[in-house]
Amino acid sequence: MYPVSRAVLRDIAAQYHHWVTRQSQQWRVPILKAPDDEKRDVFVTPYFRHAQPDRVVAILKAREPARILIAIGTPKDNRWHLELKQRWVDHYNFYINDADWGRIFVRVCPYFPFSARVCLNQHHWLARRLARKGLRFRQCANAFLACADPDALQAVADSLTPEDLTRCGHKWLTRLTPFFTKAEREHAGCAHRLFIAQAEWCDNLVWRQRAALDALEERLLDANRTIGRPTSLSVVFGRRITRYHRGKLQTVIEDLNLPNPVMRTHYQSGILKQYVRDRYLLRTEPASNNIYRDYGIPKAVANLPALRARMAQIAETYLNVQQDILETFVDRGQFQALHAPTVLPNGKRIPGLKLDHPRQTAVMQALTRFSHIAAASTFTTKEIHAHVAEALDVSMADFSLGSLRYELSKLRAKGLVEKIPHSRRYRLLPQGYKICVVYLKLFEKVYAPLTAGILEPCHGDDRLTAERTTRLDRLYRAVVTALDHLVDAVGLKAA
């Protein structure tokens, strides 16, 4: 047609509106107004029940922004020129039960050139593939909680190719834009070109106990504020940040009104979200609306393998950075449990362990002697009585066997020492040996020397240069300096 006037473009849009109305009647599928106060996926879920494969199950109509062709001119002169402009127009969201991909939706703009968006979820695709292979699995939204063969699940996930995406996309775009013949699509280029407009990749850590997950989330919310620093974001996203950078560089906590807040790390037009989902999942989810700007990867669908590798690396690096912040040396209540008293099933209350108790450390010192370790860590109270008294620098008469058994009962109550059945002998368990060594080393080699050096330092040492002091003194000084830095880092400034 020439010229292409405003009336021509309006007629094309009107034809598409009429076509959708007729097809909805033939498919027996309702055209619904998109809800304002409810997620669309939740709204259309009932329509997927008992849905046949490769069928449209619901159509939602909603106003969305789109890039459409407009004609600029006057009907009187009948002279027009065409431009692409951004406009808010009605779109049709086709919710489909695809034979290979399960739940998908295709959003089509009824105005020329029929810009469209195809939204696919690989978790649904994986579920279909696993079912065809006869593998048992348990799926929870966008996660697999269990699978009979995890290696097979990973192999199927890795087998996704760009051709799988384009095949599904072209199949439905051809059906939902019936304005071109097969010859026009093949030879005249009247077909959609597919590229990645938005991508999300998620890493799910499945927890057995919700209480443990909640405790971890609280620590993450407090500690992950440091990830918003440009140096940390440069490590996470693998791209150097310079003074010419444009865009957000921050980590924020959002959706505070939800049961579990969402932690969002912003980088240019992309984000990385971390939140608790479906009670037992800690989800780490990189997402991008412009993969070329964020990751330097072209938007063509053929670059899916490179994009998948990059987003997986980002999620893995983010978790590694969190691990570096939290480390494993975080008290989770074990020390308090050893310190707290123990109540036996018969109601007897036994005091807990104390780090600076002289009789207790003397018993621990006797238990960790090499002679008992060589004897399979077994002993009697009579065998260690002399060693305990020696460690206390008292006579055996001043430290009775009854006192020794009392101190030993504390270790037994905490499960560090066990009594051998039908015998008078005891056994120091491997875990008990480690705890005894930790207690002794902390008190004798860390707490006591550091306390002496802080409260009553040898003033003569201050006049010595660092090179003339012993290596042990230099290490202790380094510990004191590191403690000062630690106190400053956690916000406990010295008065």
C-alpha positions as CSV (number, residue, x, y, z in Angstrom):
1,M,0.0,0.0,0.0
2,Y,1.1,3.5,-0.7
3,P,1.0,5.8,1.0
4,V,0.7,4.2,4.4
5,S,-1.6,6.6,6.2
6,R,-2.8,6.8,9.8
7,A,-6.0,5.1,8.7
8,V,-4.1,2.2,7.2
9,L,-2.3,1.6,10.5
10,R,-5.5,1.9,12.5
11,D,-7.2,-0.6,10.2
12,I,-4.3,-3.1,10.7
13,A,-4.7,-2.8,14.5
14,A,-8.5,-3.1,14.2
15,Q,-8.1,-6.3,12.2
16,Y,-5.9,-7.8,14.9
17,H,-8.4,-6.9,17.6
18,H,-11.2,-8.6,15.6
19,W,-9.0,-11.6,15.0
20,V,-8.3,-12.1,18.7
21,T,-12.0,-11.8,19.5
22,R,-12.9,-14.4,17.0
23,Q,-10.1,-16.7,18.1
24,S,-11.1,-16.5,21.7
25,Q,-14.6,-17.6,20.8
26,Q,-13.2,-20.5,18.7
27,W,-10.8,-21.5,21.4
28,R,-13.4,-21.0,24.1
29,V,-10.9,-18.9,26.0
30,P,-12.0,-15.7,27.9
31,I,-10.5,-12.3,27.3
32,L,-10.0,-10.9,30.8
33,K,-8.9,-7.6,32.1
34,A,-5.5,-7.8,33.9
35,P,-5.9,-7.5,37.6
36,D,-4.4,-4.4,39.3
37,D,-4.0,-5.8,42.8
38,E,-2.9,-9.4,42.2
39,K,-0.1,-11.1,40.4
40,R,-1.1,-12.2,36.9
41,D,0.5,-15.6,37.3
42,V,-1.6,-16.3,40.4
43,F,-4.7,-14.9,38.7
44,V,-4.5,-17.2,35.7
45,T,-3.5,-20.4,37.6
46,P,-7.0,-21.8,37.8
47,Y,-7.2,-21.7,34.0
48,F,-4.3,-24.1,33.6
49,R,-6.1,-26.9,35.5
50,H,-6.8,-29.7,33.1
51,A,-5.3,-27.7,30.2
52,Q,-4.5,-29.6,27.0
53,P,-1.0,-29.3,25.5
54,D,-0.3,-26.5,23.0
55,R,-3.5,-24.6,23.9
56,V,-4.2,-21.0,24.9
57,V,-5.9,-21.1,28.3
58,A,-6.5,-17.4,29.0
59,I,-6.0,-14.0,27.4
60,L,-5.4,-10.9,29.6
61,K,-5.8,-7.5,28.1
62,A,-3.7,-4.6,29.6
63,R,-2.2,-1.3,28.7
64,E,1.6,-1.6,28.3
65,P,4.3,0.6,26.7
66,A,5.3,-0.5,23.2
67,R,7.3,0.8,20.3
68,I,4.8,1.2,17.4
69,L,4.8,2.6,13.9
70,I,2.9,5.9,13.5
71,A,2.1,7.9,10.4
72,I,2.7,11.7,10.5
73,G,0.9,13.9,8.0
74,T,-2.5,15.2,7.0
75,P,-5.4,13.4,5.3
76,K,-5.9,16.5,3.0
77,D,-2.5,16.3,1.4
78,N,-2.3,12.5,1.8
79,R,1.4,12.8,2.3
80,W,2.8,10.8,5.2
81,H,6.0,9.7,6.7
82,L,6.5,6.9,9.2
83,E,8.3,6.9,12.6
84,L,8.7,4.5,15.5
85,K,7.4,6.0,18.7
86,Q,6.9,4.8,22.3
87,R,3.2,4.6,23.2
88,W,0.9,3.1,25.9
89,V,-1.5,0.8,24.1
90,D,-3.6,-2.3,24.8
91,H,-1.7,-5.6,24.7
92,Y,-2.8,-9.2,24.6
93,N,-1.2,-11.6,27.0
94,F,-1.7,-15.1,25.8
95,Y,-1.2,-17.7,28.6
96,I,-0.3,-21.0,27.0
97,N,0.2,-24.6,28.1
98,D,3.1,-25.5,25.7
99,A,3.8,-29.2,25.1
100,D,7.5,-28.8,25.8
101,W,7.7,-25.7,28.0
102,G,4.5,-26.0,30.1
103,R,3.3,-22.6,31.3
104,I,4.4,-19.7,29.1
105,F,2.9,-16.4,28.1
106,V,3.3,-14.4,24.9
107,R,2.5,-10.7,25.0
108,V,1.6,-9.3,21.6
109,C,1.1,-5.6,20.6
110,P,-1.8,-5.3,18.1
111,Y,-0.2,-2.3,16.4
112,F,2.3,-2.7,13.6
113,P,5.0,-4.0,13.7
114,F,3.5,-6.4,16.3
115,S,6.3,-6.2,18.8
116,A,6.0,-9.2,21.1
117,R,7.5,-10.8,24.2
118,V,7.8,-14.5,24.9
119,C,8.3,-15.5,28.6
120,L,9.7,-19.0,29.2
121,N,10.6,-20.8,32.4
122,Q,13.2,-23.5,32.2
123,H,12.0,-25.1,35.4
124,H,8.7,-26.1,33.7
125,W,10.8,-27.3,30.7
126,L,12.9,-29.4,33.0
127,A,9.9,-30.9,34.7
128,R,8.4,-32.0,31.3
129,R,11.8,-33.6,30.3
130,L,12.2,-35.4,33.6
131,A,8.6,-36.8,33.5
132,R,9.2,-38.1,29.9
133,K,12.4,-39.9,31.2
134,G,10.4,-41.4,34.0
135,L,12.6,-39.8,36.8
136,R,10.9,-39.1,40.1
137,F,11.3,-35.6,41.4
138,R,9.6,-33.0,43.7
139,Q,9.2,-29.5,42.4
140,C,8.3,-26.4,44.4
141,A,7.8,-23.4,42.1
142,N,11.1,-22.5,40.6
143,A,13.1,-25.1,42.4
144,F,13.6,-28.9,42.6
145,L,13.5,-30.1,46.2
146,A,14.3,-33.7,45.4
147,C,15.2,-35.9,42.4
148,A,15.8,-39.6,42.1
149,D,18.9,-38.9,39.9
150,P,20.4,-35.4,40.6
151,D,23.1,-36.0,37.9
152,A,20.5,-36.7,35.3
153,L,18.7,-33.5,36.4
154,Q,21.8,-31.5,35.9
155,A,22.5,-33.1,32.6
156,V,19.0,-32.2,31.3
157,A,19.4,-28.7,32.6
158,D,22.7,-28.2,30.8
159,S,21.2,-29.6,27.5
160,L,19.1,-26.5,26.9
161,T,20.1,-24.8,23.7
162,P,19.3,-21.5,21.9
163,E,17.4,-23.6,19.3
164,D,15.0,-24.7,22.0
165,L,14.1,-21.1,22.7
166,T,13.8,-20.0,19.1
167,R,11.7,-23.1,18.2
168,C,9.1,-22.3,20.9
169,G,9.2,-18.6,20.2
170,H,8.7,-18.8,16.5
171,K,6.0,-21.5,16.9
172,W,3.7,-19.2,18.9
173,L,4.6,-15.9,17.3
174,T,3.7,-17.4,13.9
175,R,0.3,-18.5,15.3
176,L,-0.4,-15.3,17.1
177,T,0.5,-12.9,14.3
178,P,-1.3,-14.4,11.3
179,F,-0.7,-11.6,8.8
180,F,2.0,-13.1,6.7
181,T,2.1,-16.2,4.5
182,K,4.7,-18.9,4.9
183,A,6.5,-17.6,1.8
184,E,6.5,-14.1,3.1
185,R,8.0,-15.3,6.4
186,E,10.7,-17.4,4.7
187,H,11.7,-15.2,1.7
188,A,10.6,-11.6,2.5
189,G,11.8,-11.6,6.1
190,C,8.4,-11.0,7.6
191,A,9.1,-12.7,10.9
192,H,10.1,-11.8,14.4
193,R,13.8,-11.6,15.3
194,L,14.3,-13.0,18.8
195,F,16.7,-11.5,21.3
196,I,17.1,-11.7,25.1
197,A,15.2,-8.7,26.6
198,Q,15.3,-9.9,30.2
199,A,17.0,-12.8,31.8
200,E,16.9,-14.3,35.3
201,W,19.0,-17.1,36.7
202,C,18.5,-18.5,40.2
203,D,20.5,-20.5,42.7
204,N,18.4,-22.3,45.3
205,L,19.9,-23.5,48.6
206,V,17.4,-26.0,50.2
207,W,17.3,-26.1,54.0
208,R,15.9,-28.8,56.2
209,Q,15.0,-26.5,59.1
210,R,13.3,-23.1,58.7
211,A,14.7,-21.9,62.0
212,A,18.3,-22.3,60.8
213,L,17.4,-20.5,57.6
214,D,15.8,-17.6,59.5
215,A,18.9,-17.3,61.7
216,L,21.2,-17.2,58.6
217,E,19.0,-14.6,56.9
218,E,19.3,-12.3,59.9
219,R,23.0,-12.5,59.8
220,L,23.0,-11.9,56.0
221,L,20.8,-8.8,56.3
222,D,23.2,-7.4,58.8
223,A,26.5,-8.3,57.2
224,N,25.7,-7.9,53.5
225,R,25.5,-4.1,53.6
226,T,29.2,-4.1,52.8
227,I,28.6,-5.9,49.4
228,G,27.2,-2.5,48.2
229,R,30.6,-1.1,48.1
230,P,32.0,-0.6,44.5
231,T,35.0,-2.8,45.2
232,S,32.8,-5.7,46.3
233,L,30.4,-5.2,43.3
234,S,33.4,-5.2,40.9
235,V,34.3,-8.7,42.3
236,V,30.7,-10.0,42.2
237,F,29.8,-8.9,38.6
238,G,33.3,-9.3,37.2
239,R,33.5,-5.8,35.6
240,R,35.8,-3.0,36.6
241,I,34.0,0.1,38.0
242,T,35.6,3.4,37.0
243,R,34.7,7.0,37.6
244,Y,32.8,7.0,34.3
245,H,30.3,4.5,35.6
246,R,26.6,5.5,35.2
247,G,23.9,3.7,37.2
248,K,23.2,2.3,40.7
249,L,25.9,0.9,42.9
250,Q,24.3,-0.1,46.1
251,T,22.8,-2.9,48.2
252,V,19.4,-2.2,49.7
253,I,16.8,-4.1,51.8
254,E,13.3,-3.8,50.3
255,D,9.8,-5.2,50.7
256,L,10.1,-4.9,54.5
257,N,6.3,-5.6,54.8
258,L,6.8,-9.1,53.6
259,P,7.5,-12.0,55.9
260,N,11.0,-12.2,54.5
261,P,12.6,-9.0,53.2
262,V,14.4,-9.0,49.8
263,M,18.0,-8.0,49.6
264,R,18.8,-6.3,46.3
265,T,22.2,-5.5,45.0
266,H,22.1,-3.0,42.1
267,Y,24.6,-2.8,39.2
268,Q,23.8,-0.6,36.2
269,S,20.4,-1.9,34.8
270,G,20.8,-5.3,36.5
271,I,20.1,-6.5,40.0
272,L,20.9,-9.5,42.2
273,K,18.2,-10.5,44.6
274,Q,18.4,-12.7,47.6
275,Y,15.4,-13.8,49.6
276,V,13.7,-16.7,51.3
277,R,11.2,-18.4,49.1
278,D,8.7,-21.2,49.8
279,R,9.8,-21.6,53.5
280,Y,12.9,-23.6,52.9
281,L,14.7,-22.0,50.0
282,L,17.4,-19.3,50.1
283,R,17.3,-18.0,46.5
284,T,20.1,-16.0,44.9
285,E,18.8,-14.5,41.6
286,P,20.8,-12.4,39.2
287,A,18.6,-10.6,36.7
288,S,19.3,-8.1,33.9
289,N,17.2,-6.0,31.6
290,N,20.2,-5.3,29.3
291,I,22.7,-8.1,29.2
292,Y,25.0,-6.2,26.8
293,R,25.3,-3.2,29.1
294,D,25.6,-5.2,32.3
295,Y,27.7,-8.2,31.1
296,G,29.0,-7.2,27.7
297,I,27.1,-10.1,26.1
298,P,25.2,-9.4,22.8
299,K,21.4,-9.9,23.1
300,A,21.0,-12.5,20.4
301,V,19.5,-15.8,21.6
302,A,22.5,-17.6,20.2
303,N,24.5,-16.2,23.1
304,L,22.5,-18.1,25.7
305,P,25.4,-20.4,26.8
306,A,27.7,-17.4,27.5
307,L,24.9,-15.6,29.4
308,R,24.1,-18.7,31.5
309,A,27.7,-19.2,32.4
310,R,28.1,-15.5,33.3
311,M,25.0,-15.4,35.5
312,A,25.9,-18.6,37.3
313,Q,29.4,-17.2,38.0
314,I,27.8,-14.0,39.4
315,A,25.6,-16.0,41.8
316,E,28.5,-18.2,42.8
317,T,30.8,-15.2,43.4
318,Y,28.0,-13.5,45.4
319,L,27.7,-16.5,47.7
320,N,31.5,-16.7,48.0
321,V,31.6,-13.0,49.0
322,Q,29.0,-13.7,51.6
323,Q,31.0,-16.6,52.9
324,D,34.1,-14.3,53.2
325,I,32.0,-11.8,55.2
326,L,30.4,-14.4,57.5
327,E,33.2,-17.0,57.5
328,T,32.6,-20.1,59.6
329,F,33.9,-18.6,62.9
330,V,30.5,-17.3,63.9
331,D,29.1,-18.3,67.3
332,R,25.8,-20.2,66.9
333,G,25.2,-20.9,70.6
334,Q,27.7,-23.8,71.1
335,F,29.9,-21.8,73.5
336,Q,26.9,-20.7,75.5
337,A,25.7,-24.3,75.7
338,L,29.0,-25.4,77.2
339,H,28.9,-22.6,79.6
340,A,25.2,-23.1,80.7
341,P,24.3,-25.7,83.4
342,T,23.1,-29.1,82.4
343,V,19.9,-30.7,83.8
344,L,20.0,-34.5,83.8
345,P,16.9,-36.6,83.2
346,N,16.7,-37.3,86.9
347,G,16.5,-33.6,87.6
348,K,20.0,-33.2,88.9
349,R,21.6,-29.9,87.9
350,I,25.3,-29.9,86.9
351,P,27.2,-26.6,86.4
352,G,28.6,-25.7,83.0
353,L,32.2,-25.3,81.9
354,K,34.1,-22.1,82.6
355,L,37.0,-21.0,80.6
356,D,39.0,-19.6,83.6
357,H,38.2,-22.2,86.3
358,P,41.5,-23.5,87.6
359,R,40.3,-26.9,88.7
360,Q,38.5,-27.5,85.4
361,T,41.6,-26.5,83.3
362,A,43.7,-28.7,85.5
363,V,41.5,-31.7,84.7
364,M,41.6,-30.8,81.0
365,Q,45.4,-30.6,81.1
366,A,45.6,-34.0,82.7
367,L,43.2,-35.6,80.2
368,T,45.2,-34.3,77.2
369,R,48.5,-35.8,78.4
370,F,50.1,-38.0,75.8
371,S,50.1,-41.1,78.1
372,H,46.3,-41.1,78.1
373,I,46.0,-40.4,74.4
374,A,48.3,-43.4,73.7
375,A,46.1,-45.5,75.9
376,A,43.1,-45.0,73.6
377,S,42.1,-41.9,75.7
378,T,40.9,-44.2,78.5
379,F,41.6,-43.5,82.2
380,T,40.5,-43.9,85.8
381,T,40.1,-41.1,88.3
382,K,42.9,-42.6,90.3
383,E,45.3,-42.5,87.3
384,I,44.8,-38.8,86.6
385,H,44.5,-37.7,90.3
386,A,48.2,-37.0,90.6
387,H,48.4,-35.1,87.3
388,V,45.5,-32.9,88.2
389,A,47.0,-32.1,91.6
390,E,50.3,-31.3,89.9
391,A,48.7,-28.9,87.5
392,L,47.0,-27.1,90.4
393,D,50.3,-27.1,92.4
394,V,48.6,-28.6,95.4
395,S,49.0,-32.0,97.2
396,M,46.7,-34.9,96.4
397,A,45.3,-34.5,99.9
398,D,44.2,-30.9,99.2
399,F,42.4,-32.0,96.0
400,S,40.3,-35.1,96.8
401,L,39.0,-37.7,94.5
402,G,35.5,-36.4,95.2
403,S,36.4,-33.0,93.8
404,L,38.0,-34.6,90.8
405,R,34.9,-36.7,90.1
406,Y,32.8,-33.5,90.5
407,E,34.8,-31.7,87.8
408,L,34.7,-34.8,85.6
409,S,30.9,-34.9,85.9
410,K,30.7,-31.5,84.1
411,L,32.6,-32.9,81.1
412,R,30.4,-36.0,81.1
413,A,27.2,-33.9,81.1
414,K,28.4,-32.0,78.0
415,G,29.2,-35.3,76.2
416,L,32.9,-34.7,76.1
417,V,33.8,-37.7,78.3
418,E,32.0,-41.0,78.6
419,K,32.1,-43.8,81.1
420,I,32.9,-47.2,79.8
421,P,30.0,-49.6,80.7
422,H,30.7,-52.2,83.4
423,S,34.0,-50.5,84.2
424,R,35.6,-47.8,86.3
425,R,37.3,-46.4,83.3
426,Y,36.4,-43.3,81.3
427,R,37.1,-42.4,77.7
428,L,37.9,-38.9,76.4
429,L,36.0,-38.6,73.2
430,P,37.5,-37.0,70.1
431,Q,35.3,-34.0,70.4
432,G,36.1,-33.7,74.1
433,Y,39.8,-33.7,73.3
434,K,39.5,-30.8,70.8
435,I,37.4,-28.8,73.3
436,C,39.9,-29.4,76.1
437,V,42.8,-28.3,73.8
438,V,40.9,-25.2,72.7
439,Y,40.0,-24.2,76.3
440,L,43.6,-24.7,77.5
441,K,45.2,-22.9,74.5
442,L,42.8,-20.0,74.8
443,F,43.4,-19.5,78.5
444,E,47.1,-20.3,78.8
445,K,48.3,-19.0,75.4
446,V,45.8,-16.3,74.4
447,Y,43.7,-14.8,77.2
448,A,46.2,-14.8,80.0
449,P,49.2,-13.4,78.0
450,L,47.0,-10.8,76.2
451,T,45.5,-9.7,79.5
452,A,48.9,-9.3,81.1
453,G,50.2,-7.4,78.1
454,I,47.2,-5.0,78.1
455,L,46.9,-4.4,81.9
456,E,50.6,-4.6,83.0
457,P,52.8,-4.4,80.0
458,C,56.6,-4.4,80.4
459,H,57.5,-0.8,79.8
460,G,61.1,-1.7,78.9
461,D,59.7,-3.5,75.8
462,D,58.4,-0.2,74.5
463,R,62.0,1.1,74.1
464,L,62.9,-1.9,71.9
465,T,62.5,-1.8,68.2
466,A,60.3,-4.4,66.6
467,E,63.3,-6.2,65.2
468,R,64.8,-6.8,68.6
469,T,61.7,-8.3,70.2
470,T,61.0,-12.0,70.0
471,R,58.8,-13.4,67.3
472,L,56.2,-14.4,70.0
473,D,56.0,-10.9,71.3
474,R,55.5,-9.5,67.8
475,L,52.7,-11.9,67.2
476,Y,51.0,-11.0,70.5
477,R,51.3,-7.3,69.5
478,A,49.8,-8.1,66.1
479,V,46.8,-9.8,67.9
480,V,46.3,-6.7,70.1
481,T,46.4,-4.5,67.0
482,A,44.0,-6.8,65.2
483,L,41.6,-6.7,68.1
484,D,41.6,-2.9,68.1
485,H,40.7,-3.0,64.4
486,L,38.0,-5.7,65.0
487,V,36.4,-3.6,67.8
488,D,36.5,-0.6,65.5
489,A,35.0,-2.5,62.6
490,V,32.0,-3.8,64.6
491,G,31.3,-0.3,65.9
492,L,32.6,-0.6,69.4
493,K,34.8,2.5,69.6
494,A,37.0,2.9,72.5
495,A,35.8,5.6,75.0
